[in-house]
Amino acid sequence: MGFFAPLAATYVVSAIVFMVLAVGFVALDTKCKSARPKWLTFTAITGPIGLVSYVILGRKN
């Protein structure tokens, strides 16, 4: 297997950590109060795309 197994494990762990941080950021942000469940769901499903969209569009309210 070589380096594939540790590389794949590192990728999975880093992806999970990023998703937890992204959803945590949206959940704990105080700027957007009206549509928080929508943004949490969108960020949990799409990951980085949802986080970028939230930072650009969701924090305007």
CHARMM internal coordinates of N, CA and C (Angstrom, degrees):
IC EDIT
DIST 1 N 1 CA 1.4458
DIST 1 CA 1 C 1.5234
ANGL 1 N 1 CA 1 C 110.99
DIST 1 C 2 N 1.2836
ANGL 1 CA 1 C 2 N 117.83
DIHE 1 N 1 CA 1 C 2 N -32.15
DIST 2 N 2 CA 1.4509
ANGL 1 C 2 N 2 CA 119.35
DIHE 1 CA 1 C 2 N 2 CA 177.89
DIST 2 CA 2 C 1.5201
ANGL 2 N 2 CA 2 C 112.65
DIHE 1 C 2 N 2 CA 2 C 68.93
DIST 2 C 3 N 1.3376
ANGL 2 CA 2 C 3 N 114.77
DIHE 2 N 2 CA 2 C 3 N -128.85
DIST 3 N 3 CA 1.4524
ANGL 2 C 3 N 3 CA 120.17
DIHE 2 CA 2 C 3 N 3 CA -176.97
DIST 3 CA 3 C 1.5234
ANGL 3 N 3 CA 3 C 113.00
DIHE 2 C 3 N 3 CA 3 C -91.35
DIST 3 C 4 N 1.3189
ANGL 3 CA 3 C 4 N 118.37
DIHE 3 N 3 CA 3 C 4 N -1.27
DIST 4 N 4 CA 1.4564
ANGL 3 C 4 N 4 CA 120.04
DIHE 3 CA 3 C 4 N 4 CA -174.32
DIST 4 CA 4 C 1.5260
ANGL 4 N 4 CA 4 C 112.84
DIHE 3 C 4 N 4 CA 4 C -66.48
DIST 4 C 5 N 1.3118
ANGL 4 CA 4 C 5 N 118.33
DIHE 4 N 4 CA 4 C 5 N -45.38
DIST 5 N 5 CA 1.4684
ANGL 4 C 5 N 5 CA 121.41
DIHE 4 CA 4 C 5 N 5 CA -177.43
DIST 5 CA 5 C 1.5269
ANGL 5 N 5 CA 5 C 112.13
DIHE 4 C 5 N 5 CA 5 C -62.29
DIST 5 C 6 N 1.3335
ANGL 5 CA 5 C 6 N 119.85
DIHE 5 N 5 CA 5 C 6 N -49.63
DIST 6 N 6 CA 1.4631
ANGL 5 C 6 N 6 CA 118.55
DIHE 5 CA 5 C 6 N 6 CA 177.95
DIST 6 CA 6 C 1.5264
ANGL 6 N 6 CA 6 C 112.54
DIHE 5 C 6 N 6 CA 6 C -66.29
DIST 6 C 7 N 1.3282
ANGL 6 CA 6 C 7 N 116.77
DIHE 6 N 6 CA 6 C 7 N -34.68
DIST 7 N 7 CA 1.4533
ANGL 6 C 7 N 7 CA 120.14
DIHE 6 CA 6 C 7 N 7 CA 178.75
DIST 7 CA 7 C 1.5271
ANGL 7 N 7 CA 7 C 111.05
DIHE 6 C 7 N 7 CA 7 C -66.22
DIST 7 C 8 N 1.3230
ANGL 7 CA 7 C 8 N 116.96
DIHE 7 N 7 CA 7 C 8 N -43.26
DIST 8 N 8 CA 1.4646
ANGL 7 C 8 N 8 CA 120.85
DIHE 7 CA 7 C 8 N 8 CA 178.05
DIST 8 CA 8 C 1.5196
ANGL 8 N 8 CA 8 C 111.18
DIHE 7 C 8 N 8 CA 8 C -65.10
DIST 8 C 9 N 1.3039
ANGL 8 CA 8 C 9 N 117.82
DIHE 8 N 8 CA 8 C 9 N -40.58
DIST 9 N 9 CA 1.4630
ANGL 8 C 9 N 9 CA 121.11
DIHE 8 CA 8 C 9 N 9 CA 178.77
DIST 9 CA 9 C 1.5259
ANGL 9 N 9 CA 9 C 110.91
DIHE 8 C 9 N 9 CA 9 C -65.42
DIST 9 C 10 N 1.3171
ANGL 9 CA 9 C 10 N 116.91
DIHE 9 N 9 CA 9 C 10 N -40.61
DIST 10 N 10 CA 1.4584
ANGL 9 C 10 N 10 CA 121.06
DIHE 9 CA 9 C 10 N 10 CA 177.83
DIST 10 CA 10 C 1.5242
ANGL 10 N 10 CA 10 C 111.00
DIHE 9 C 10 N 10 CA 10 C -63.78
DIST 10 C 11 N 1.3209
ANGL 10 CA 10 C 11 N 116.81
DIHE 10 N 10 CA 10 C 11 N -40.33
DIST 11 N 11 CA 1.4611
ANGL 10 C 11 N 11 CA 121.21
DIHE 10 CA 10 C 11 N 11 CA 178.64
DIST 11 CA 11 C 1.5269
ANGL 11 N 11 CA 11 C 110.77
DIHE 10 C 11 N 11 CA 11 C -63.76
DIST 11 C 12 N 1.3103
ANGL 11 CA 11 C 12 N 117.59
DIHE 11 N 11 CA 11 C 12 N -45.74
DIST 12 N 12 CA 1.4627
ANGL 11 C 12 N 12 CA 120.96
DIHE 11 CA 11 C 12 N 12 CA -178.74
DIST 12 CA 12 C 1.5229
ANGL 12 N 12 CA 12 C 111.09
DIHE 11 C 12 N 12 CA 12 C -64.44
DIST 12 C 13 N 1.3117
ANGL 12 CA 12 C 13 N 117.13
DIHE 12 N 12 CA 12 C 13 N -43.73
DIST 13 N 13 CA 1.4627
ANGL 12 C 13 N 13 CA 120.73
DIHE 12 CA 12 C 13 N 13 CA 179.97
DIST 13 CA 13 C 1.5299
ANGL 13 N 13 CA 13 C 110.49
DIHE 12 C 13 N 13 CA 13 C -65.16
DIST 13 C 14 N 1.3255
ANGL 13 CA 13 C 14 N 118.05
DIHE 13 N 13 CA 13 C 14 N -42.86
DIST 14 N 14 CA 1.4632
ANGL 13 C 14 N 14 CA 119.97
DIHE 13 CA 13 C 14 N 14 CA 179.74
DIST 14 CA 14 C 1.5260
ANGL 14 N 14 CA 14 C 111.42
DIHE 13 C 14 N 14 CA 14 C -67.60
DIST 14 C 15 N 1.3288
ANGL 14 CA 14 C 15 N 118.22
DIHE 14 N 14 CA 14 C 15 N -34.32
DIST 15 N 15 CA 1.4648
ANGL 14 C 15 N 15 CA 120.94
DIHE 14 CA 14 C 15 N 15 CA 177.16
DIST 15 CA 15 C 1.5237
ANGL 15 N 15 CA 15 C 110.78
DIHE 14 C 15 N 15 CA 15 C -66.19
DIST 15 C 16 N 1.3244
ANGL 15 CA 15 C 16 N 117.05
DIHE 15 N 15 CA 15 C 16 N -41.24
DIST 16 N 16 CA 1.4656
ANGL 15 C 16 N 16 CA 120.19
DIHE 15 CA 15 C 16 N 16 CA 178.48
DIST 16 CA 16 C 1.5190
ANGL 16 N 16 CA 16 C 110.73
DIHE 15 C 16 N 16 CA 16 C -65.85
DIST 16 C 17 N 1.3216
ANGL 16 CA 16 C 17 N 117.43
DIHE 16 N 16 CA 16 C 17 N -42.38
DIST 17 N 17 CA 1.4693
ANGL 16 C 17 N 17 CA 121.10
DIHE 16 CA 16 C 17 N 17 CA 178.48
DIST 17 CA 17 C 1.5211
ANGL 17 N 17 CA 17 C 110.35
DIHE 16 C 17 N 17 CA 17 C -62.54
DIST 17 C 18 N 1.3308
ANGL 17 CA 17 C 18 N 117.97
DIHE 17 N 17 CA 17 C 18 N -42.62
DIST 18 N 18 CA 1.4617
ANGL 17 C 18 N 18 CA 120.89
DIHE 17 CA 17 C 18 N 18 CA 179.05
DIST 18 CA 18 C 1.5266
ANGL 18 N 18 CA 18 C 110.81
DIHE 17 C 18 N 18 CA 18 C -62.85
DIST 18 C 19 N 1.3312
ANGL 18 CA 18 C 19 N 117.82
DIHE 18 N 18 CA 18 C 19 N -43.18
DIST 19 N 19 CA 1.4604
ANGL 18 C 19 N 19 CA 120.46
DIHE 18 CA 18 C 19 N 19 CA -179.75
DIST 19 CA 19 C 1.5221
ANGL 19 N 19 CA 19 C 111.25
DIHE 18 C 19 N 19 CA 19 C -64.05
DIST 19 C 20 N 1.3225
ANGL 19 CA 19 C 20 N 117.59
DIHE 19 N 19 CA 19 C 20 N -39.92
DIST 20 N 20 CA 1.4631
ANGL 19 C 20 N 20 CA 120.55
DIHE 19 CA 19 C 20 N 20 CA 178.11
DIST 20 CA 20 C 1.5227
ANGL 20 N 20 CA 20 C 109.96
DIHE 19 C 20 N 20 CA 20 C -64.09
DIST 20 C 21 N 1.3225
ANGL 20 CA 20 C 21 N 117.44
DIHE 20 N 20 CA 20 C 21 N -42.84
DIST 21 N 21 CA 1.4610
ANGL 20 C 21 N 21 CA 120.74
DIHE 20 CA 20 C 21 N 21 CA 178.65
DIST 21 CA 21 C 1.5258
ANGL 21 N 21 CA 21 C 112.07
DIHE 20 C 21 N 21 CA 21 C -66.35
DIST 21 C 22 N 1.3267
ANGL 21 CA 21 C 22 N 117.60
DIHE 21 N 21 CA 21 C 22 N -40.37
DIST 22 N 22 CA 1.4606
ANGL 21 C 22 N 22 CA 121.04
DIHE 21 CA 21 C 22 N 22 CA -179.36
DIST 22 CA 22 C 1.5201
ANGL 22 N 22 CA 22 C 111.05
DIHE 21 C 22 N 22 CA 22 C -65.81
DIST 22 C 23 N 1.3197
ANGL 22 CA 22 C 23 N 117.19
DIHE 22 N 22 CA 22 C 23 N -47.65
DIST 23 N 23 CA 1.4597
ANGL 22 C 23 N 23 CA 120.49
DIHE 22 CA 22 C 23 N 23 CA 179.60
DIST 23 CA 23 C 1.5333
ANGL 23 N 23 CA 23 C 110.13
DIHE 22 C 23 N 23 CA 23 C -67.48
DIST 23 C 24 N 1.3096
ANGL 23 CA 23 C 24 N 117.47
DIHE 23 N 23 CA 23 C 24 N -36.95
DIST 24 N 24 CA 1.4584
ANGL 23 C 24 N 24 CA 120.63
DIHE 23 CA 23 C 24 N 24 CA 176.48
DIST 24 CA 24 C 1.5108
ANGL 24 N 24 CA 24 C 112.65
DIHE 23 C 24 N 24 CA 24 C -64.34
DIST 24 C 25 N 1.3257
ANGL 24 CA 24 C 25 N 116.91
DIHE 24 N 24 CA 24 C 25 N -38.25
DIST 25 N 25 CA 1.4620
ANGL 24 C 25 N 25 CA 120.25
DIHE 24 CA 24 C 25 N 25 CA 177.44
DIST 25 CA 25 C 1.5149
ANGL 25 N 25 CA 25 C 111.12
DIHE 24 C 25 N 25 CA 25 C -63.17
DIST 25 C 26 N 1.3239
ANGL 25 CA 25 C 26 N 117.19
DIHE 25 N 25 CA 25 C 26 N -44.90
DIST 26 N 26 CA 1.4654
ANGL 25 C 26 N 26 CA 120.88
DIHE 25 CA 25 C 26 N 26 CA 179.57
DIST 26 CA 26 C 1.5298
ANGL 26 N 26 CA 26 C 109.95
DIHE 25 C 26 N 26 CA 26 C -66.78
DIST 26 C 27 N 1.3050
ANGL 26 CA 26 C 27 N 117.26
DIHE 26 N 26 CA 26 C 27 N -39.64
DIST 27 N 27 CA 1.4645
ANGL 26 C 27 N 27 CA 120.66
DIHE 26 CA 26 C 27 N 27 CA -177.64
DIST 27 CA 27 C 1.5212
ANGL 27 N 27 CA 27 C 112.40
DIHE 26 C 27 N 27 CA 27 C -68.26
DIST 27 C 28 N 1.3188
ANGL 27 CA 27 C 28 N 117.09
DIHE 27 N 27 CA 27 C 28 N -35.13
DIST 28 N 28 CA 1.4557
ANGL 27 C 28 N 28 CA 120.37
DIHE 27 CA 27 C 28 N 28 CA -175.49
DIST 28 CA 28 C 1.5260
ANGL 28 N 28 CA 28 C 114.32
DIHE 27 C 28 N 28 CA 28 C -97.17
DIST 28 C 29 N 1.3154
ANGL 28 CA 28 C 29 N 118.03
DIHE 28 N 28 CA 28 C 29 N -3.75
DIST 29 N 29 CA 1.4566
ANGL 28 C 29 N 29 CA 121.20
DIHE 28 CA 28 C 29 N 29 CA -179.65
DIST 29 CA 29 C 1.5252
ANGL 29 N 29 CA 29 C 109.65
DIHE 28 C 29 N 29 CA 29 C -72.71
DIST 29 C 30 N 1.3177
ANGL 29 CA 29 C 30 N 116.96
DIHE 29 N 29 CA 29 C 30 N 134.61
DIST 30 N 30 CA 1.4617
ANGL 29 C 30 N 30 CA 120.89
DIHE 29 CA 29 C 30 N 30 CA -176.26
DIST 30 CA 30 C 1.5222
ANGL 30 N 30 CA 30 C 113.40
DIHE 29 C 30 N 30 CA 30 C -96.29
DIST 30 C 31 N 1.3183
ANGL 30 CA 30 C 31 N 118.35
DIHE 30 N 30 CA 30 C 31 N -4.14
DIST 31 N 31 CA 1.4650
ANGL 30 C 31 N 31 CA 119.96
DIHE 30 CA 30 C 31 N 31 CA -177.78
DIST 31 CA 31 C 1.5186
ANGL 31 N 31 CA 31 C 113.27
DIHE 30 C 31 N 31 CA 31 C -75.96
DIST 31 C 32 N 1.3050
ANGL 31 CA 31 C 32 N 119.25
DIHE 31 N 31 CA 31 C 32 N -33.82
DIST 32 N 32 CA 1.4606
ANGL 31 C 32 N 32 CA 122.51
DIHE 31 CA 31 C 32 N 32 CA -177.45
DIST 32 CA 32 C 1.5232
ANGL 32 N 32 CA 32 C 108.80
DIHE 31 C 32 N 32 CA 32 C -109.88
DIST 32 C 33 N 1.3247
ANGL 32 CA 32 C 33 N 116.40
DIHE 32 N 32 CA 32 C 33 N 115.26
DIST 33 N 33 CA 1.4576
ANGL 32 C 33 N 33 CA 119.42
DIHE 32 CA 32 C 33 N 33 CA -178.54
DIST 33 CA 33 C 1.5154
ANGL 33 N 33 CA 33 C 112.88
DIHE 32 C 33 N 33 CA 33 C -114.80
DIST 33 C 34 N 1.3192
ANGL 33 CA 33 C 34 N 118.02
DIHE 33 N 33 CA 33 C 34 N -27.00
DIST 34 N 34 CA 1.4612
ANGL 33 C 34 N 34 CA 120.17
DIHE 33 CA 33 C 34 N 34 CA -170.92
DIST 34 CA 34 C 1.5266
ANGL 34 N 34 CA 34 C 113.23
DIHE 33 C 34 N 34 CA 34 C -76.51
DIST 34 C 35 N 1.3003
ANGL 34 CA 34 C 35 N 118.19
DIHE 34 N 34 CA 34 C 35 N -42.32
DIST 35 N 35 CA 1.4719
ANGL 34 C 35 N 35 CA 120.98
DIHE 34 CA 34 C 35 N 35 CA -173.12
DIST 35 CA 35 C 1.5217
ANGL 35 N 35 CA 35 C 112.21
DIHE 34 C 35 N 35 CA 35 C -116.85
DIST 35 C 36 N 1.3019
ANGL 35 CA 35 C 36 N 117.36
DIHE 35 N 35 CA 35 C 36 N 34.13
DIST 36 N 36 CA 1.4626
ANGL 35 C 36 N 36 CA 120.56
DIHE 35 CA 35 C 36 N 36 CA -176.31
DIST 36 CA 36 C 1.5295
ANGL 36 N 36 CA 36 C 113.35
DIHE 35 C 36 N 36 CA 36 C -60.37
DIST 36 C 37 N 1.3480
ANGL 36 CA 36 C 37 N 120.53
DIHE 36 N 36 CA 36 C 37 N -44.16
DIST 37 N 37 CA 1.4777
ANGL 36 C 37 N 37 CA 118.57
DIHE 36 CA 36 C 37 N 37 CA 178.92
DIST 37 CA 37 C 1.5264
ANGL 37 N 37 CA 37 C 112.91
DIHE 36 C 37 N 37 CA 37 C -60.90
DIST 37 C 38 N 1.3201
ANGL 37 CA 37 C 38 N 116.78
DIHE 37 N 37 CA 37 C 38 N -36.72
DIST 38 N 38 CA 1.4663
ANGL 37 C 38 N 38 CA 119.92
DIHE 37 CA 37 C 38 N 38 CA 178.07
DIST 38 CA 38 C 1.5224
ANGL 38 N 38 CA 38 C 110.34
DIHE 37 C 38 N 38 CA 38 C -63.78
DIST 38 C 39 N 1.3198
ANGL 38 CA 38 C 39 N 117.45
DIHE 38 N 38 CA 38 C 39 N -45.26
DIST 39 N 39 CA 1.4623
ANGL 38 C 39 N 39 CA 120.94
DIHE 38 CA 38 C 39 N 39 CA -179.36
DIST 39 CA 39 C 1.5251
ANGL 39 N 39 CA 39 C 111.50
DIHE 38 C 39 N 39 CA 39 C -69.00
DIST 39 C 40 N 1.3199
ANGL 39 CA 39 C 40 N 117.79
DIHE 39 N 39 CA 39 C 40 N -35.99
DIST 40 N 40 CA 1.4633
ANGL 39 C 40 N 40 CA 119.84
DIHE 39 CA 39 C 40 N 40 CA 176.98
DIST 40 CA 40 C 1.5233
ANGL 40 N 40 CA 40 C 111.46
DIHE 39 C 40 N 40 CA 40 C -63.59
DIST 40 C 41 N 1.3273
ANGL 40 CA 40 C 41 N 116.29
DIHE 40 N 40 CA 40 C 41 N -44.26
DIST 41 N 41 CA 1.4563
ANGL 40 C 41 N 41 CA 120.05
DIHE 40 CA 40 C 41 N 41 CA 178.82
DIST 41 CA 41 C 1.5157
ANGL 41 N 41 CA 41 C 111.16
DIHE 40 C 41 N 41 CA 41 C -64.37
DIST 41 C 42 N 1.3248
ANGL 41 CA 41 C 42 N 116.54
DIHE 41 N 41 CA 41 C 42 N -45.27
DIST 42 N 42 CA 1.4635
ANGL 41 C 42 N 42 CA 121.12
DIHE 41 CA 41 C 42 N 42 CA -179.20
DIST 42 CA 42 C 1.5239
ANGL 42 N 42 CA 42 C 110.90
DIHE 41 C 42 N 42 CA 42 C -62.39
DIST 42 C 43 N 1.3214
ANGL 42 CA 42 C 43 N 117.47
DIHE 42 N 42 CA 42 C 43 N -42.53
DIST 43 N 43 CA 1.4616
ANGL 42 C 43 N 43 CA 121.24
DIHE 42 CA 42 C 43 N 43 CA 179.75
DIST 43 CA 43 C 1.5268
ANGL 43 N 43 CA 43 C 111.22
DIHE 42 C 43 N 43 CA 43 C -68.47
DIST 43 C 44 N 1.3230
ANGL 43 CA 43 C 44 N 117.35
DIHE 43 N 43 CA 43 C 44 N -38.43
DIST 44 N 44 CA 1.4603
ANGL 43 C 44 N 44 CA 120.32
DIHE 43 CA 43 C 44 N 44 CA 179.39
DIST 44 CA 44 C 1.5268
ANGL 44 N 44 CA 44 C 111.43
DIHE 43 C 44 N 44 CA 44 C -66.73
DIST 44 C 45 N 1.3295
ANGL 44 CA 44 C 45 N 117.50
DIHE 44 N 44 CA 44 C 45 N -32.89
DIST 45 N 45 CA 1.4602
ANGL 44 C 45 N 45 CA 120.61
DIHE 44 CA 44 C 45 N 45 CA -178.57
DIST 45 CA 45 C 1.5281
ANGL 45 N 45 CA 45 C 111.55
DIHE 44 C 45 N 45 CA 45 C -81.26
DIST 45 C 46 N 1.3293
ANGL 45 CA 45 C 46 N 117.35
DIHE 45 N 45 CA 45 C 46 N -43.13
DIST 46 N 46 CA 1.4623
ANGL 45 C 46 N 46 CA 119.73
DIHE 45 CA 45 C 46 N 46 CA -171.77
DIST 46 CA 46 C 1.5290
ANGL 46 N 46 CA 46 C 114.39
DIHE 45 C 46 N 46 CA 46 C -100.61
DIST 46 C 47 N 1.3158
ANGL 46 CA 46 C 47 N 118.31
DIHE 46 N 46 CA 46 C 47 N -16.36
DIST 47 N 47 CA 1.4615
ANGL 46 C 47 N 47 CA 120.78
DIHE 46 CA 46 C 47 N 47 CA 176.96
DIST 47 CA 47 C 1.5135
ANGL 47 N 47 CA 47 C 113.19
DIHE 46 C 47 N 47 CA 47 C 75.00
DIST 47 C 48 N 1.3359
ANGL 47 CA 47 C 48 N 117.87
DIHE 47 N 47 CA 47 C 48 N -122.04
DIST 48 N 48 CA 1.4604
ANGL 47 C 48 N 48 CA 120.99
DIHE 47 CA 47 C 48 N 48 CA -174.58
DIST 48 CA 48 C 1.5334
ANGL 48 N 48 CA 48 C 113.49
DIHE 47 C 48 N 48 CA 48 C -63.11
DIST 48 C 49 N 1.3147
ANGL 48 CA 48 C 49 N 116.91
DIHE 48 N 48 CA 48 C 49 N -32.55
DIST 49 N 49 CA 1.4702
ANGL 48 C 49 N 49 CA 119.66
DIHE 48 CA 48 C 49 N 49 CA 179.22
DIST 49 CA 49 C 1.5279
ANGL 49 N 49 CA 49 C 109.45
DIHE 48 C 49 N 49 CA 49 C -65.95
DIST 49 C 50 N 1.3097
ANGL 49 CA 49 C 50 N 116.47
DIHE 49 N 49 CA 49 C 50 N -42.27
DIST 50 N 50 CA 1.4648
ANGL 49 C 50 N 50 CA 120.45
DIHE 49 CA 49 C 50 N 50 CA 177.52
DIST 50 CA 50 C 1.5096
ANGL 50 N 50 CA 50 C 112.18
DIHE 49 C 50 N 50 CA 50 C -65.45
DIST 50 C 51 N 1.3151
ANGL 50 CA 50 C 51 N 117.66
DIHE 50 N 50 CA 50 C 51 N -37.50
DIST 51 N 51 CA 1.4612
ANGL 50 C 51 N 51 CA 120.65
DIHE 50 CA 50 C 51 N 51 CA 179.26
DIST 51 CA 51 C 1.5194
ANGL 51 N 51 CA 51 C 111.03
DIHE 50 C 51 N 51 CA 51 C -67.11
DIST 51 C 52 N 1.3217
ANGL 51 CA 51 C 52 N 117.48
DIHE 51 N 51 CA 51 C 52 N -43.27
DIST 52 N 52 CA 1.4713
ANGL 51 C 52 N 52 CA 120.64
DIHE 51 CA 51 C 52 N 52 CA 178.21
DIST 52 CA 52 C 1.5231
ANGL 52 N 52 CA 52 C 109.81
DIHE 51 C 52 N 52 CA 52 C -65.12
DIST 52 C 53 N 1.3148
ANGL 52 CA 52 C 53 N 117.45
DIHE 52 N 52 CA 52 C 53 N -42.23
DIST 53 N 53 CA 1.4550
ANGL 52 C 53 N 53 CA 120.70
DIHE 52 CA 52 C 53 N 53 CA 177.94
DIST 53 CA 53 C 1.5212
ANGL 53 N 53 CA 53 C 111.44
DIHE 52 C 53 N 53 CA 53 C -62.46
DIST 53 C 54 N 1.3171
ANGL 53 CA 53 C 54 N 116.52
DIHE 53 N 53 CA 53 C 54 N -40.27
DIST 54 N 54 CA 1.4604
ANGL 53 C 54 N 54 CA 120.49
DIHE 53 CA 53 C 54 N 54 CA 178.68
DIST 54 CA 54 C 1.5365
ANGL 54 N 54 CA 54 C 111.21
DIHE 53 C 54 N 54 CA 54 C -64.31
DIST 54 C 55 N 1.3156
ANGL 54 CA 54 C 55 N 116.47
DIHE 54 N 54 CA 54 C 55 N -43.43
DIST 55 N 55 CA 1.4609
ANGL 54 C 55 N 55 CA 119.62
DIHE 54 CA 54 C 55 N 55 CA -179.10
DIST 55 CA 55 C 1.5308
ANGL 55 N 55 CA 55 C 110.58
DIHE 54 C 55 N 55 CA 55 C -63.95
DIST 55 C 56 N 1.3332
ANGL 55 CA 55 C 56 N 117.29
DIHE 55 N 55 CA 55 C 56 N -38.22
DIST 56 N 56 CA 1.4560
ANGL 55 C 56 N 56 CA 120.57
DIHE 55 CA 55 C 56 N 56 CA -178.25
DIST 56 CA 56 C 1.5253
ANGL 56 N 56 CA 56 C 111.62
DIHE 55 C 56 N 56 CA 56 C -79.68
DIST 56 C 57 N 1.3224
ANGL 56 CA 56 C 57 N 117.71
DIHE 56 N 56 CA 56 C 57 N -47.91
DIST 57 N 57 CA 1.4593
ANGL 56 C 57 N 57 CA 121.15
DIHE 56 CA 56 C 57 N 57 CA -171.66
DIST 57 CA 57 C 1.5349
ANGL 57 N 57 CA 57 C 114.17
DIHE 56 C 57 N 57 CA 57 C -101.43
DIST 57 C 58 N 1.2948
ANGL 57 CA 57 C 58 N 117.69
DIHE 57 N 57 CA 57 C 58 N -38.11
DIST 58 N 58 CA 1.4544
ANGL 57 C 58 N 58 CA 121.30
DIHE 57 CA 57 C 58 N 58 CA -172.22
DIST 58 CA 58 C 1.5152
ANGL 58 N 58 CA 58 C 115.29
DIHE 57 C 58 N 58 CA 58 C -75.43
DIST 58 C 59 N 1.3015
ANGL 58 CA 58 C 59 N 117.31
DIHE 58 N 58 CA 58 C 59 N -26.39
DIST 59 N 59 CA 1.4614
ANGL 58 C 59 N 59 CA 120.43
DIHE 58 CA 58 C 59 N 59 CA -177.54
DIST 59 CA 59 C 1.5089
ANGL 59 N 59 CA 59 C 112.85
DIHE 58 C 59 N 59 CA 59 C -86.33
DIST 59 C 60 N 1.3437
ANGL 59 CA 59 C 60 N 118.52
DIHE 59 N 59 CA 59 C 60 N 1.34
DIST 60 N 60 CA 1.4705
ANGL 59 C 60 N 60 CA 121.66
DIHE 59 CA 59 C 60 N 60 CA -179.97
DIST 60 CA 60 C 1.5257
ANGL 60 N 60 CA 60 C 111.53
DIHE 59 C 60 N 60 CA 60 C -72.20
DIST 60 C 61 N 1.3336
ANGL 60 CA 60 C 61 N 116.72
DIHE 60 N 60 CA 60 C 61 N -30.32
DIST 61 N 61 CA 1.4674
ANGL 60 C 61 N 61 CA 120.13
DIHE 60 CA 60 C 61 N 61 CA -173.01
DIST 61 CA 61 C 1.4949
ANGL 61 N 61 CA 61 C 110.69
DIHE 60 C 61 N 61 CA 61 C -65.55
END
COOR INIT
IC SEED 1 N 1 CA 1 C
IC BUILD
